[in-house]
Amino acid sequence: MTGPLGFDVDPWSLGLTGVDVDRLAHRESLFALSNGHIGWRGNLDEGDPRGEPGSYLNGLFEERPMPYAEEGYGYPEVGQSVINAPNGQIVRLLVDDEPFDVREGTLARHEQRLDLRAGVLRRDVEWISPAGRAVRFTTERLVSFTHRSIAAVRCVVEPVDEAVRVTLQSDLLANEGLEDVHHDPRVQDALERPLEPVAHHARGGAATLLHRTRRSRLGVAVAMHHVVERAGAAAPSVSTDASDDLARTTIVAELEPGERLEVVKLVGHEWSAELAPATLRARAEAAVDDALRDGWTGLAEGQRTRLDEHWACVDVEVEGSPRLQQTVRFALFHVFQSAVRLELRSVPGKGLTGKGYEGHTFWDFEAFVLPVLTSTLPEAAAQALRWRHATLDRARERARHVRLGGATFAWRTIDGRESSGYWPASTAAFHVNADIAAAVLHYVRSTRDIAFEREAGLEILVETARLWRSLGRLDPDGGFHLDGVTGPDEYSALVDDNVYTNVMARRNLEGAAAVARRHPDVAARLGVHDDEIEAWEAAAAAMVVPFDERRGVHPQSARWTEQARWDFEGTREDEYPLQEHFPYVELYRKQVVKQADLVLALLFGHDAFTLDEKQRDFAYYEPLTVRDSSLSAVPQAVLAAELGHLELAADYLAEAATIDLDDLQGDADAGVHLASLAGVWIAITAGFGGMREGEDGLSFAPRLPPGTTRIAFGIRVHGRVLRVEIEPERSTYRLEAGEPLSIRHFGDELELTAGEAVSAPTPPLEVRGERPTQPRHRAPRPFREALGDGA
């Protein structure tokens, strides 16, 4: 843990004064901008110093070797790693003949601020060169929500007290590389210069670079154009040169005090596996030409308008804790910008904010992020699910390769092919397929998008149901078992009847059967007949969910509670995370939980357990869960709230909300933890809002976190917006438009009519059991301490 950077507390922005050159990578991740297609890390405009360069295009990757100590059947032969696209962020400044560098001269002022309402990263610098020349350098940067392929930078240079000659060098730079991608030199070599040049073009203040990845053979085009304005007498000189990996526009101006040079740089990005270079060039340049018609003012207005529309629905208002308010909006902003312009793509585990996890998409996207998108940005959720559908052929091929039926989706991937080489803790985690199926079912229930259900959803459900039928076995007593799988907890592997997997697979089978019966014509085209549907229903009904009668709890998997407990008292604080200090052979045979597994089943399969079972299970697993993963705090927050342990739930909410801002796991340099940030919304809506969703609709059981006086949030349901307001003694529901909606409040049915507020009282809190304890050294920070604002 490297600790917080010292951001100010503001309800609608994240600001940082000064520059710590040793902590640049952390701030770059938090200040990253994206739209789901393009991702720009929050690097300093001049490009150096930097923590880690980052200019990403969603889906642009390079293939690399997959080194194995020992080969095995079914192992992927090649891996995939995110690479940097040609970088258009860089705008260098020279004052007279001295380059601006935050490490040299005198930095009289330096502030960066991410505006969560404007969708713009601003920078304000006053610098005195070593020769004593003072200038003010301000920049604004955006990745457009209205122009999918466009990112833009606006730069203004002004002399402070005497005339100066200023030079701006605006670059497109290819093959920057990603530093320290892999410890194996064979992998590092493959990724060191992944782009081979195809062509380059320069004209006036514009240039385009065309490249192709050396192994994956993906084409990429990045174009730039500049609009130069000068408040003064003489026009600036503008020239552009280009070579294979570098295009540079140089702008020189003589400025007197009171004069200013303003440059707007527009950068267009395109990539494709199929399009010819000429077509990619045409598309990138057309995107820039289109953005030129809007100019900076139009781009910024479009950004603000799109965010205003979004916040009007999904803003979470928090009163009583200023920093919690800031962290919640920061989290929601990153989730929004990670997906707002998705087109048949998924969202990587770090979004497009860093190279972490090599740019791969995992199961946690469907489990944590997609539910939030479904309720706040459903058009993006549909695009991500349609991308999964587009990878079905690869999932079927993977299933055949490992001798299973149906389809098995990749554990970690960029283009749908499996990119994980570690079977026990990754590719044996077949629950990814049930997570995707659950996301399909939730999306359709929430949106009533029947066209999606017929065109894509049913096929996903059918193929994953076929997987479970082939993977499972019937015992002599008629029980259906799933053996040799790995659940969400990566400190257990290759277990039998993992409760989370079995509960989610049962849901998958039931959902596939119900949707196939609802659309018999589509099911018939997929080769589904009544006998197969009945087999799915029978397997679901016979699914074994282990229960330890002696202890009165659900074991995480069959016989798990019979294993020896981890020696928590003998484990030092500096020996966490455990996987970095202990061999897996020791972790796998002990009762210790890396990330919520059984507790996650209690959340996502909430209607499969009684409240008494949840209380006993939660009390049993809290002292065993070490949270060496960012995916634990959210389900623990939700269950703690459901059981009345509101202070503990608030502690876990604070952990999820500050995991990147305070760099709690010491790895925010590689990008934000997008699933944890999405989980902040889940912890508030499902935890303190008590929101549950199922076939019978929405229900709520709202409670305020200690230290807050009011929370309000919005969700989209059936194409309508529902606002929920939680106060100490009552909650109020308002349906903004559309047909009436029935919900339940603490079990009582409420009928909501558009435009009318309905309030209901909050019953007395019932606390289920004593507050559980956590392993030594692993309790979450108290809410007030974590948020540090006197909450």
N, C-alpha and C positions, 0 to 999 in steps of 0.2 A: 504494500500500500504506500503510495507516494503522497497522498493527502490532497486536499483541495487546493485550487489555484488562487482563490480569493476573488471569485466573481462577485459583483455587486448583487443586491437583491432588488429586483424590479419585476412587477407582475407580467410585463409583456416583452422583456428582452433579457439578454445575457451579455453582460459587459465586463471587460477586463482591462485594467490600466497597467501599463508597463509591459516589459518583455523579459521573461526569463528564458534565455536561449537554451537552457538545459531541459526545459519543460515544453518545448514547442509542439512535440507530437501529440501531447494530451489536448492542448487547445485546438490543434488542427482537426482532431476528431470531432470535438464539440461544436466547432464553428463550420463544419462541413455543410455544403449545400448540395441539394439533389432534387431531381423530379421523377425518379424511378427509371429514367433512361440515362441521364448524365449524373455523375457525382464528382464534385470538386471538393477536395479537402481544404480546410481553412488555412492554407499556406500563406505566408507573407507574400505580398504582390511581387516583390523583387526576386523571389525564388530561393534566396540564400541569405541568412541561415534557414534551415528547415529541419523538421524532425523526420518526416517521410513524405516524399512527393505523392500526390494522388490526383489523377484525372482518369476516372473510370467510366466505362460504358457498360451498362447492364447486359451481360451475356458475352462480352468480349474477353476471351481467355486464350491461354496457350496450353497445348498438351505438353506433358512432361513425363519422364520415366517414373515408374513406380518401383523403387528398389525394395526387394524382400531379402531378409536373411535366409529364407528358405521358401522356395516356390510351392504353391499349392493349387489344386484345381479350383476354379471359380474365382480366383483373385483377379481383379481388374489389371489389365496389362498397361494402361496409361492413366495418368491422373490429369487433373485440370487445375489451373491456377489463374487467378485474376492477374491482369497486366495493366500497365498504364497506357492509356491512349495518348496520342500526341497532346501535349499540355499547352493549353491556350491561356492559362491564368497569368503567366509571367509578364509583368510590366516593370522594367528596371528604370531607375531615375539616376541621372548624373547631374550634378550641380556644378557649373563650369566644367572642370574635368575630373571631379571627384564623385565616385559612385556612392549613392545612398546605401548605408549599411547600419543597422541598428547597433552594431558592435563598435562602431567608430564615430568620431565626432561627438556631439552632445545631443542626446535625445530629450528635448525639453518637454515633449508631450507625446504619449502614444496610447491610443485607446482603440480597441476593437469591440464592436457590439453587434450581436445577432438580434435583429428585430423580428419578433415572432408574429407580428401583424403585417409587416411589410414584406417579409420573406427576403430580406436583404442583409448582407454582412457589410457593415461600415467600418472604416478605419480612418482615424484622424491623427496625423503626425505633424509635429513641429520639430525640425532637425536643423542643427547648426553644423555645417561641415567642418573638418579639421582646419580649413582655411578661414573659417569664420563667417561663411555665407549662410544665412538663415532662410529657410523656405518652409511653407506649409504644404503638406502633401496629403490629400484626402482621396479616398477611393470608396466606391460602392460596388458590390458584386452580387449578382443573382444568377440562379439557374432557373430558367423560365418555367412556370406552370402552364402558360398559354401557348408557348412555342416549344414543342417537345425537344427539338434538336439544338436549342439555343442556350448558351450561357453568355453573360455579358459583364464587362467591367467599365466603370466610369471613373476616370482619374482627373483630378484638378491639382495644378501646381501654381503656387503664388509666392513671389518673393516677400519677405517680411519687411526689410528696411532698406535694401539697396538692390540695384540691378544685378541680374544673374543671367547666364545662359543655361537653359535647361535642355536636357536630352532625355527623351523617353525611348527605350528600346523594348518593343512589344514583340514577344516571341511565340511561335509554335515550336515546341521541342519534343522530338520523338526519342524513344529508347532511353528514357531516364532510368528505367529499370526499377525494380522493387528490392530494397535492401534486405538482406538476411531472410530470404524467403524460406530456405530449407537448409538443414544442417548437412544434407548429402550434396557433395559438389556436383554430381551428375545432374541433379535437379536444378541447382543454382545456375549451372552453365546453360541449361536449356532455357532459363528465364532471364538471363542477363541482357541479351539484346533480342527480344522476341519478334520485333517488327523488321521486315525487310522492305526497303523502299521500292515503290512502283513508279511514282512520278511526283513531280513538284511543279508548282506554277506560281508566278508572282506578277502582279499588275497594280500599279499605283499604290494605294494603301491596303491592298488585299493580297492574300496568298492562300494556297491550298497544298496540303501534304497528303499523299496517298501511300498507304502501306498494306502489307499483307502479313499475317502471322506466319512464322516459318513452318510450324508443324500443324496447327489446327486449320490453316488456310482460310482464315477469316479476313475479309477485306475491310479496311477502315479509311475514312476520309474525314479530315478536319480542315475547315476553312475559316479564315478570319478577315475582317474588314474593319476599317477605322473611320470614325467621323471626328474631324479635328476642328476645334473652334478656338480662336484666340481673341481675347479682349485687349486689343492694342493695335499699333500701327502696322508693323511688318508681318506678313503672313509667314507661318512656320514652314520649314522645309520638310517634305515627306518623301521617303524612299523605302523600297522594299526589295529584299533579296531572299532567295530560297535555294536550298540545297537538299540533299536526300533527307536529312533528319532535322533540319532547322530552317524555319522561315522567320525573317525579322523585318519589322517595319520600324524605321528610325525617324523620329520626329524631333526637330531642333527648333527652339524659339529663344529670342532675346526678350526678356521680360523686365519691365520697370516696376517699381513699387506701385501697387494699385492695379496692375495688369495680371492676367491669369491665362493659363493654357488649360483647355479642357479637351480630353480625348475619350471617346466612347469606343470600346472594342467589342465587337460582336463575333462570337465563335460558334460555328455550326458543326455538328457531329453526326456521322452516319457510319454504320457498320453492317455487314451482311456476309453470310456464307455463300450466297448465290449470285449477287449482283456483280456486274462488270465494273472495273474501276471507273470508267467514264460515267456510268450511272451513279455510282456513289459520289463522285465529284459533283455531278449536276445536282444531286439532292442536297448535299452539304451547302453548296453555294446558293441554291434556291432558298434554303432555310435562312441564310444570312440576308439575302435580298428581301425576303419577307419581313424579317425583323427590322431591317433598315427603314421600312415604311412606317413602323411604329416608333422607332427611335428609342432612346433611353426612357423618355417620359412615358411613352406608351407601354413599354415593357414593364416599368415599375408600377404603372396604374393597373395593368392587367394582373400583376402579382398581388397587389393589395386587394383588388376586387375578388380574385379567386379565394384568397384567404378569408376575406370578410364573409363570403358565402359559407365557407367551411366552419369558421368559428361560430357563426350564428346558430349552427346546429349543435356542434359537438363540444363547444367550450365547457370546461369544468371550472366552476367558480368555487373558490375556497376562501372562507373568512375565518380569521383567527390565527392563521399561520402564513405569513407572507412568503417564506421560502418554499413551503409546500406548494403554494399557488404557483410560484415561478417554476418549480421542478415539474409539476404536472403539465403545464403548458409547454415547457421545453420537450417533455416526452411526447406529447401529442403532436407537436410540430415535426419532430423527427419521424414519427410514424407516417404522418401525412406526406411529407416530402419524399419519403422512401418509395412511395407507390402512386403518387397522383397522376403520373403519365406512363404507367405500365402499359405495355402492349404485348400480350402473350409472353410475359416474363414473370418470374417469381421475384422475391426479394431476398437477397443474401442475408446471412446471419448478422453481418455488420452493416446491412444496408449498402450504400455506396459511400461510406465514410472512411473506410480503411481496408487494408489488405488482410485483416484478421480472418481466420478460417479459410484462407486462400480464395475468398469470394464465393464460397459455397452456400447453397440453400440446404437447410436441414428440416427435420420434422417440427422444430419449434416454430417455424413460420406458420404452418397450418394450425398448430396447437395454440399459440399465443397471439400471433399478429393477425392472422386472417379473421378471427372472431371480432377483433376491434375494427378492422377494415369493413367487415360485413355490416357492422352497426354504425359506421361513421363515413365510409367511403366505398359503398357497395360496388360501384363500377370498377374500382381497382381490384376488389376481391374477385369479381367475375373474371377479370383478365388473368389473374394469378391461377385461378382454378382451371381456366381454359388452357393455360400453359401446361399444367399437369396433364390435362387430357391430351394435349399435343405430344406429350412424351410417352403415351401409353404403349406404342410399339416397342420402345426401348425397355419399358417395364416388363412387357410380355417376353421380350428376348432375354432379359435378365432372369425371369422366372424359369424359362426353359433351360437356361444355362445351369441353374442350380437345381434343376429337376423338380420344379414345382408347377402347379397349374396357375391359370389366371395371369396376374401381373404382380410384380413386386417392384415398387418404386425405389429409386436410389436413396440411400441413407444420406449421402452428401454428394452434391452435383452442381454443375452450372448449366449443362445442356440436356440433362436427363439421364446420362450414363453414370453408372456408379463410379465414384472417385475416392472411395475409402478402401484402404488395403488392410484394415484390421477387423477381422471377422467377429471376434467375441463381443467387443464393446460397441460395434457399429452396425455392420451389415446383418448381424443376427437380430437386430432390433426391428423386427418386422412390424412393430406397432406403428411405424411411419405410415403404413398403408391404411390402418384404421384411423389415424389422425387425419389423413387426407379425406377419407370417407366421411368422418364426422364434420369436417369443414364443409363438404358438399351438402350434407343434410341440414346443417345450421344455416348455410347461405340460402338455400331454397325456402326453409321455414320463415326466415326473416324477410326475404325479398319477394317471395312468391314468383320467382323468375322461372316459370314453367318452360320457357324456350330453352334456357340453359339446362334444366333438368333433363329434357328430352334429347338435346343435342350433345351433351357432354356428361352431365352428372350421372345418368343411369349407367353409362358404359364404365365409368370409374367404379361405381358401386358393384357392378356385375363382376368385373375382373378382380377386384379385391376380395369379394365374397368367394370367388373360385379359389383364390390363393388360400384363404383360411380353411376351406374344405380339403384342399390337398395337403396342407401343413398339419392339420389336426388328426387326432386318432380317437376312436371310440373304445372305451374299456369294456370288459365283460358286463359291467353293471349298467352300461349305457351312457356313461359320462363322456363328454367330449373334452379332450385335452390338447393343449398346445405345448409341446415339449421342445427343449433346446433353444429357447429364445432369450433375448435380453430386453428388459424393460427400460424405462427412462433412467433408472439409477445405474450409472456406469461403474459403480463399485460392486456390482453383481453382474454376472454374465452367464449365458447358456444355462438358464434355469428352466424348470418345468412349471407351467401354469402360473406365470406372472399375473397377478391380479389385474393390474392396469391393462395389460395386453388382452387378457381374456374378456374383461368388461367392455373394452373398446371394440374388440373383434365381434363380440355378441351384438353390439349396436350396429356394426357394419353389416352383419348378416341379416339382421332384422330390417335395416333400412333398405338393403338391396332387394329383399323380398317384397317389401311394401311398395317401393317405387316401380319394380317390375310389374306388379299387379296393377299399378295405376296407369302404366303405359304398355299394355300388352303388345301393341304393334311394334314399338321400338324394341322391346324385349325379344320378340320373335326374330327381328332382324339380327339381333346379337346372338341368336342360337339358344335363347333361354326358353325352357318349357316348364310346364307345371311341376314335373318331377324334380327338376333342379331347384325351383323355388321352394318346394316342400323340403328338400334336403337342407337348404340354408336355414329354414325355420326350425327344423329338427335339431340341427347343430347348435343353433342359438339357444334353444330351449334346454339342451343337454350340456351347455357350456359349464365347466367346473370352475367355481370360484372358491379357492381354498379358504378354510376357516379353522383356526386353532381353538378347539373347544376348551382345552385346559386353561389357556390364557385369556380366552374370550375376545380375541382379536383376529383380524385377517393377517396371515403372514404375507409378506411382500410377494413371495412365490412359495410353491410347495416346500414344506420342511424348513423354510428360512428361519423361523423363530426357534428352531432347534440348534442353530449354529451358536458358537461362542460369541459373546458380545465383544466389541472392540474395547481395548484398554484406553478409555478416554482420560482417565486420571493420570496414566503414564505417558500421555502424548503431550509434548511441549507445544506452546503456541507457535513457535517458529517451525514446527513440522507440518503445518497446514500450508497449502492444500496437500492432502495425504498422498495423492498419486505422484507427487514430486519427491517423496521421501520414503515411500514403502512400496514393495513389489506388489503387483496385482495378485500374485498367488496368495498373499496374506489378506489383501482386501476382499477378494472374492469369497473367502470362506469365513468371514466374520459378519456379525450384525453391525454394519455401519452403512449409512446412506449418504451418497454424494449429493444427490438432488432428489427432491420430492418425487416419489414413485407411487407408493400406496396412497399417500395424501393427495397426489394428483388424480388418482382414481376416484377419491372421495369428491373431488371438485368436478371433473368432467363427466363422471358417472354418478352424479349426485342423487339421482332417483333410484339407484340400485342399492342404497345403504340406508338403514334407519338412523335417526339422530343419536340413539344410544350407541350404535356401532361406530358412528363417526367420532363420538366423544372418546370411546375406549381406544380406537385406532390412533387418533391424534395424540392422545396422552402417551401411547406406547412409542410412537415414532419420533416425537419431538426430541427425546433425549438421545436418539440415534442419528439424527440428521445433521451433518456438519456443514452443509451449504457450501461445498467447494465448487458450486456451479451457480451461475447467475439466475437459473431457472427455478430456484427453490422458494425464495422469499414470497413470491406472488401467491402460489397455492397455499402456503402456510398462512399468509395474511387472510385469505378468504375463509379458510377453515377456522382460524382463530376467531374471526368476527362472527361466523355462524354459531359458534359455541359460546359466545358472550365474552370472550377474552379480548376486549376492545383495545386495551393498552398494548398487548402483544401484537395484535393485528396492526396497530398504528406503527409499532416498531418495525415490522416487516414491510409495511408500505413505505416508510422512510428509507429503508435499505434499498428497495427497488428503485425509488425515485432518485436517489443520490449515487447509485452504483457507478455512473460515469462522471458525474460532476465532481464527486469526491474521489474518484478512481479507487473504489473500495477493493477491487481485485488486482490492482496494479497492472492492468492490461488495456486500459482505455486508449493507450497510444495507437493501437491497431484498429480503432474504430469503436463506435458505441455498441452497447448490447441491446439490439433492437427488440428482442423478445422481452427483455426485462422492462424496457421503456413502454412497450405495449401493455405489459402486465400492470403498470401503474393504473391504467384505465380499468383493467379487470379488477384490481384490488379495491378500487373505489366503487365501481358499479356492482360487481358481484359480491365483494366483501362488505363494505359499509352500506351499499345500496341493497344488499341481499337479493340482487337480481338473479333469477334463474329462468332458463328458457327451455321449452320442450314442446312436445306435440300439443299440449294443452295450453300453450301460450306463455305469457310473461307473468312472473310474480316478483314481488319486492318485499323486503323486510328491512327497512332502512334504519341505520344507527349512525350517529356522528362519531368520528374519531375523537378521542380525548385531545383537548387543545384546539379544537375548531368550534366555531359557533354556527356555521352554515356551510352546506355543500350543495351545489346544483350541477346537474349534467344533462346532456341531451343524447338521444339515440334515434337512429332511423329504423323504423319497423314498418314493413308492408308499404314502403314508399312514403311514409308519413314521419313527422318529427314529434317525438314525445319528450317533454321536459320534466325532470324530476328534481324537486327541491326538498332537501332534508334540513330540518330545524330541530332544536332540542326536544320538543314535545309533539311534533307532528310533521308529516310530509305532505307535499302538494304535488299533484300530477296535472299536467296541461298538454293536451293534444292540440297541435297547432293548426292542423287542417285534415281534411279527408273524412272517411266514414268512421263511425264510432268504434271504439276499441275497448275490449274487456281485459282488465288486468286483475291481479290479486294483491292485496296489501295485508301482510301477516295472515294470509288465508282467507280474508274477506274479499268478495268480488266487488270491483268498482267498474262502473260503466263510464267511459270517458267520451265526451262530445267535443268536437273541435271548437277551440276558442274559450272553453269554460274550464276554470280551475276546480279541481276536486281535492279536498284536504281530508286527511284521516289521522287520528291520533296514534302516537307511538306507545305500545304497551310497555309495562315494566320489563326491564332487562332480566332475563333468566340466564345465569352463568352455569354452564354444564361442566361440573368438576372443578378441581383446583387448576390454577394456571400451571401448565406444564413447564418443565425446565429443559434446557438445551445442553449439549455436551460442553464440558469445560473449555473455556476460551472461545466458544462459538455462539454465545447469545448475541442477538442483534443489538446494535446501539439503541439506547432509549430514544424515543421519538424527539423529545426536546433537544437532547444532545446532538442527534443526527442532523436536525434542521437548524439548530443554532440561532433561532430567531426569537427565543423567549416564548415559544408556543406553549 
